[in-house]
Amino acid sequence: MTGSILTVIGKAKLASATSENQLEITHVAVGDGNGSYPVLTENRIALAHEVWRGHASNPIRDSQATNTLMFESVIPPDVGGFTIREIAIFDRSGAMIAIGHVDPAQQKPLPTQSTGIEMTVRIVIALANAAETNLILQTEKLEQQAGKGMEQEQLEEPVTHVSRRKLLTAFGMAGAALAAGSILPGSLTAYGKEGLSVAGTVYEGSNGKDKIPPGIAAKLELVTHNELAGREMAEAHPASAIKDSTGKNQQEINSGLLDINEMLAISNPANGSRVFVKHYDAAQGILEGGGEFVYDATKSNKNDGGICFNGWVRVTDNAAINVKWFGAVGDGVKDDYQALYNCFNHHFNPEVGTTDPNALQHAIPSLTFHLPRGCYRYTEPLRLPCKGTITCEGNLNYFARPDVVTQKNRATLFYDGDNLEVAALYTPMFKYVNNSWVLISDSTEFFTYSANINTHSMVRGCEYRFNLVTRRKTKIGLNAFGTESGNINVAIGTLGSWASPQKQASWGDYNPDDLSPRVGITCCTAWNLVFDRPRILAHNQGIYMGGSTGSVVIREGYINRQVSSAASSVTDGLVYSHSALPVSKQGLTSAITAVDADVSIYDTVTEGWGAPYMLFGGRISIFTPHIEGPNDIMMHDWIVYNCKLDVYNWGNIRSMQLRAGTSVIYSCGMSSDKGHYVHLQGSSYYRDNSLFNLLDGVPYDQYTNTAFLKISNVPTYKAINGFYVSDLRNMKQVGLQGENVVKLPIYMDPSRSGNKGIGLGVSNAVQSLSDLQEAIRILGSNWNGVVNLTSNLTVSASYDFSVLNNIQNIIFTINAGVTLTISNRFMVGCNNITFNGGGSIVVNSPLIEPRFTTYSPAVTIRLSNVTVSGASAIVRGDSMFGHVNLFVEPNVNMTSWTGKYLYSTSSYGFFNVAVLTTNRSAAIKSNEASNNNVDAANFIVANKIFVA
């Protein structure tokens, strides 16, 4: 049998524990060892086969041995049906701190098998001194049996001593080794419901001498071999006599060989020989990476640097593959490239000229790789495993600074190579060249994808979770070419250190000493890939997806642009250019670039990019985007080209101020025959900023259906106040939703130059009557019929509003100081049209020509609070049939107007006129009396009211 040992993780955690950062033991677990006793090594991270786990008690102190603490847990009576051969304790993070054997094995029956046994398992750990007990967290007052040792807890009967031999036999060695080469005190006690030790009932003497009284916690005192050898104990078993099932004795395990080199120096090892190695390479200062090895003569020619050394095969107990088994140090100084490469690729050695990469891919085993805490510096591009899982200890970086290299509180990969034109990490892939498949060693060959290259990715079903930092402006962080059915949960890059003097973080507050790549992640021809909470700090692009990439999900990402100043949206180095991008847009930084990709993006934050999203082809769905960044950097939220884009709940997008050359959406061209579109749905954050460009760029097809932008389901409490669009014909619809929807007006401001516009609640503007008609089409039923004129407008060509035959009421609000000049006629099909607002109307041509339809059999025209001048008619009737009503309110000034109320040549219908203002010229009043200002022709003037 062998005693318990402290794991590598346990040693590290105890060594790093302080009174402010204590180690908390939370659980005790037992296992059945899968039917046998597993080999104990410090590299173990789990029991061989765990059968039960329970909460550990608060640490209990022994008043007689003040440097010891005990933890216990109770296995309830209704749990059982297993044999206990192994035991371990765990901390709050789930890390296994110590592991031990229970020898002989203890049975835990089910209630149906006996009367129901409750078992208490206890582990005692001993520290160097009493003060170090403060390194173990106590969630409440530390329990202590004052004046008593653990072996004398609340005795109900006098203590009966038990022989050491029988205790060793009954309980095994279940302590925790806290110093190299030492076995320290420990105990494992199992009680039945009656308080009788299970082991005691099995091994009690015929005279009851060795019976353990009820309530006694049997304490097993274990000492080092040297101490044991010096004692005169006839029944004591020295460590050299305690052997496991393979014949390995405890002394050999404690002592072991110095390192791998000493193991390899063994001449002619027998097949099946077994050794324990302390270190990987003592001479090189690589003190971890030892373990148990068994010699397999059939593998004498194999050496992968970690699992097999010339036939010496590491005993792993199916644990995760630890990079330290391959000689990695993780101190941020040593070059760990060879160790990392050997670890990730020891099971993957494809030959040049592989005839069937698909078969090779299926033959590769899926493994789990473990990165303990530390910074693993390496200087050459590193190929990742093609199947399996990479996990790291500690949290992923978030807003990390360059000192992450010197921190040891998490596992970090650090590419520190001189060649910056590479990918720091890349996935394996084959290329078909000269009638054979060749494994590609160029880590950046597939940054952009060529459909003319026949390739085969080897990555399937991988899960990557790690931190990665690179030498500043390395080309690519992770090149995940062809990753299929994978999950990538990584943090890449750092911010610069704080600028001096230190102040609150803002743009320009970081020194240019970051450890970030130019592109965080690239993936081409990827499929069914999930980026789970990626944290990326990069210079030029966060994530690039291209080359027929499909079914990709980005979930809760944070993609931040690393800048040393806010001077420009474009950084040096890698300049991304798409054939559709105009020269002025080439090189823009982007959080997410997708080319011919099918992508869904959820709750992702992008910050500080020139164009957070650049989308060229494919279908993209974005849910609740959070787009942030200063206005002197951001140029466009989305650059789109021949794609299908749905944006849901765009309520967290930073306001985009109206600046030259900027917009929310920039179109590089959209193909109407393929049904490309942009659909913004849900609430809008832009309502707090009335001056922003919604859309500019290149309209995709001016000869067919050019409407590709649609806004819908905007709650009225977050209604868009106003925006500009370079060509309103690119818009399909603006739709509102919610109870009691308040319909919106349209603003016209023809004096504004450089932008088209549509005002939805503020004084933005369309610039011409054709734009007005487009704006009315876009709003549809959401338009309230108001046109607000904020600068002078001249109608110089005939304009037909008959398309508006479903609009019941139109109001032209001509603001004070603004003049509407009619040099050609309006043609309107609606029920009611009103001109008001305090401005002026110059009628050099008839103001209104009604278009009667089934929707508008009668038209009412009302003038209110306007000044009318000019010599043309108010209403013109040509080839029409219907009813016309004209009302002139008392607040209208017509002293400079000399025209007619109605001019008709061939129309039929009825005309009613009521003029209630007295501000008319004498000539007008004279014509009213003689009916000269009503040229009705075939029109019947039914009613006339003229206030004197």
C-alpha positions, 0 to 999 in steps of 0.5 A, a space after each residue: 500500500 502507498 500513502 497519500 500525496 499532495 498533488 502538484 496543484 495542491 503544492 502550488 496552491 499551498 505555496 501561494 496561499 497567504 493569510 489574505 488569500 487562503 486555500 479553501 478545502 470544500 469537498 472530500 471525495 472517495 472512489 473505487 479505483 475502477 476495481 483496483 488501486 490506481 498509481 498515485 502520482 502528484 500529477 493526478 487531477 482526479 480520482 480514477 473513478 469517483 463514486 461519492 463526493 461530499 462537503 468538507 467540514 470546517 477545519 478542525 484543530 487538534 489542541 495537542 498537535 497544533 500544526 494539524 488540521 482535520 477535514 471530515 465528511 459523512 457518507 449518508 446511509 442511503 448512499 452505498 453499493 461501492 468499495 472505497 479504495 481511494 480518497 481525495 480532498 478538493 478546493 472551491 475551484 474543483 482542484 484536487 489538493 491531495 489523494 490517497 489509497 484506502 487499503 484494505 478497501 472499505 465496503 459501503 453497502 446500500 441500506 437494502 444490503 444491511 441495516 444502513 451504514 453511515 460512514 465518516 471519512 476524515 483526512 488530517 493534514 499537518 503543516 510546518 507549524 501552527 501559524 501555517 494553519 491560518 493559510 487554510 480558510 475557515 468559513 466560521 470559527 475554527 473548531 477545536 476540542 479544547 484540551 483534547 486530542 482528536 483521538 479523544 473526542 467526547 469519549 463515552 468510554 475509557 480509551 482502549 489503545 489499538 495496535 499500530 499494525 491493526 490500524 495500518 491494516 484497517 485504515 491505510 494511509 490517508 494523509 497529505 504529504 506537505 513536504 518532499 519525501 515526507 508522509 505526514 499524519 492522517 486518518 480515515 475512520 468509518 462508523 456504523 450507525 451504532 458508532 462502531 468502527 467498521 474496521 474495528 468490528 472486522 479486526 477486533 480481538 477475541 478478548 475485545 482488547 483491540 475494539 474501538 470504543 463508540 465515538 473514538 476517532 482513530 488517529 493514524 500516526 504516520 512518520 517519515 521512513 527515517 523517523 520510523 527506522 530510528 524507533 524501536 517498534 517491533 510492529 512498525 513497517 518501514 516504507 521499504 516494506 510497504 509495496 503496491 500491487 506492482 511491487 513498487 515500495 513507498 521508499 522508491 516512490 519517495 526517493 525516485 530517480 532524479 530526472 528523465 535523463 537518469 531514467 534513460 541512462 538505465 541500461 537494458 531495462 527489463 520489459 515491465 520495469 517501473 520507476 518513479 522520476 522526480 523531475 523532467 531535467 534537473 540540470 536545465 532547472 525543469 523541476 516538474 514533469 516527473 512521474 511514474 514510468 513503465 518500460 515497454 520494449 515494443 516502443 524502444 524506438 519512440 520518443 515524443 518528449 513527454 509520454 514515451 521516452 525510448 520505451 519508458 511510457 508515462 503512467 497517466 491514469 487517463 489524466 489530461 495531457 499536461 504540458 509540463 510532462 513535455 518539459 514546459 516551464 511556464 516562467 515567461 522566460 524560457 522558450 517552451 516552444 519545443 515542449 508545447 509543440 511536442 505536447 500538442 502534436 505527440 499523437 499527430 505525425 502525418 507523413 508527407 504524401 498522405 493519400 487520405 487525410 480524411 482517414 487520418 483525421 478519423 484515426 487521430 484520438 481525441 485528447 485533453 491538454 492541460 495548461 497549469 498556471 504560468 506564462 508559456 513563452 515560445 518563439 515559433 508559430 505553434 500548431 495546435 492539436 487537431 482533435 480534443 480539448 485545451 484547457 487552462 488554469 485560471 480565468 481568461 484575460 479581460 483588459 489585461 496589461 503587458 504584466 500578464 507575462 510576469 503573472 502566475 495566476 493564470 495560464 497564458 501562451 506568449 508568442 515572442 518570435 522575431 517573425 511577425 508575419 505569421 500566426 502565433 497559433 494555427 490549426 493543421 491543414 493539408 494542401 493537394 500539391 503534385 498529386 499528393 497531400 502535403 501538410 502545410 507549415 505556413 501558418 498564414 497561407 489561408 488568411 485569405 481563401 482561394 477556391 482554386 486550392 484543394 485543401 483539407 482541414 484536420 480540425 474537428 470537434 476541438 475545444 480551445 480555452 486559453 489566453 494568448 498574447 503576442 509580440 506587438 503587431 504579430 500578423 495573426 493571433 489564432 489562424 483556425 482554418 477549417 475548424 469544424 464543430 469546434 468551440 473557441 473560448 479564448 482571450 487574445 492580446 493586451 492593452 498597453 500599460 498605463 500612460 504616465 501620469 496614470 489616470 482613468 482609462 480613455 482613448 490615448 491613455 495607454 502606452 504602445 507596449 501592448 502584446 496584441 496581434 494585428 488580427 486576433 482570429 482568422 478562420 476560412 472554410 470553417 463550419 459549425 464553429 462557436 466562439 464562446 465569449 472571445 476576448 480579443 484586443 487587436 490592432 487591425 481586425 478582431 475576427 476575420 471569417 471568409 472562404 465559405 465559412 458557415 454556421 458560425 456563432 459568436 456569443 458574448 464577445 468583447 472585441 476591443 481595438 488596441 490603440 496608442 492614440 485616437 489619431 486615425 481609424 487606420 493602423 499601419 501593418 496589415 491593410 485589409 482590402 476587398 475588391 468592393 471597397 473604394 480606395 478611401 475605405 481600404 485599410 479600415 479597422 474592423 472588429 468582425 469581417 465576414 466574407 461569404 460567411 453565414 454568421 450569428 452574433 449575440 450580445 457582442 461588444 465592439 469598441 474603438 474600430 473604424 468600421 466594427 462590422 465589414 460584411 461582404 456576401 453571405 448571411 449575417 444575423 446580429 442580436 443586441 450589438 453593443 457598438 462603442 467608440 469615439 466619433 473621431 475613430 468610428 467611420 461606419 457601424 456596418 459596411 455591407 456588400 451583397 449580403 443579407 443582414 438582420 440586426 435585432 434590437 439595435 438599442 445599444 449602438 453608440 450615437 453616430 454624429 453627422 460628420 463628413 464621410 461617416 454613416 451607420 451603414 455604408 453600402 458598397 453595392 447590393 445586388 437586387 436580383 439576389 434579394 440582398 438586404 439590411 434589416 434593422 429591427 427593434 429599438 434605436 439608441 440614435 434617438 438621442 442624436 438627431 444628426 447622423 447619417 443612416 446610410 451612404 455609399 453606392 446604391 446597388 441598382 438604380 434601374 430596378 428595385 433599389 430598396 434594400 434597407 428596412 427599419 421595423 419594430 421600433 418602439 415608439 418610446 425609442 423612435 428614431 428622431 431623424 437621420 440622413 440617407 444618401 439615396 432614399 430609393 435604397 430604403 424599403 420601410 421605416 416601421 414603428 410598433 407599440 401601443 398608441 403609436 404616434 405617427 411621425 412627420 417628415 421634415 424638408 430642408 432643401 438648403 442642406 447640401 451633401 446629404 439626403 435626409 428624412 426627419 422623424 420627429 426633429 428638423 432633419 430633412 429631405 431635399 427635394 419633392 422627389 425625396 419627399 415622395 420617397 420619404 412618404 413611401 418609406 414611412 407608409 402608414 407610419 407617416 402622420 401626413 405632416 411636411 415641415 418645411 425649414 428652408 426655402 423651397 421652389 417647385 420648378 417642375 410639375 410634381 404629382 402626389 397622386 401616388 398618395 391616394 391612400 393618405 387622408 390628410 396632408 399638412 404643409 407647415 411652412 415655418 416663419 421666415 420660410 418661403 414656398 415658391 410654386 413655379 409649377 403645380 402640385 398635383 395631389 390626391 388626398 382628402 385634405 391638404 393644409 398650408 400653415 406655419 407662419 411662412 409665405 407662399 408665392 403662387 407663380 403657378 397654381 398651388 394645387 391641382 387635385 387628383 380625384 380618385 375612389 379614395 379622394 372623391 372630394 378635396 378640402 384645401 385650407 390656408 391658415 397662418 400663411 402669407 400668400 402672394 403671386 398672380 396664379 390660382 390657388 386651385 387649378 382644375 383640369 380634366 377632373 370630376 369631384 368636389 373642391 372645398 377651399 377655406 381661407 382662415 382669418 389669420 391669412 394675409 393675401 394683400 399681395 395676391 392677385 390671382 384666382 381662387 379657382 381656374 378650371 377649363 374642362 373640369 366638372 364638379 362642385 366648388 365651395 369657397 369660404 374666405 374669412 380673412 379681411 387681409 385681401 387687396 381691393 382688386 381681389 374683393 372687386 373680383 369676388 363681387 363679379 365672380 371674376 376670380 372664380 373661373 369655374 368653366 363647367 364647375 358649379 360654384 355651390 357656395 361662396 363666402 367672402 368676408 368683407 
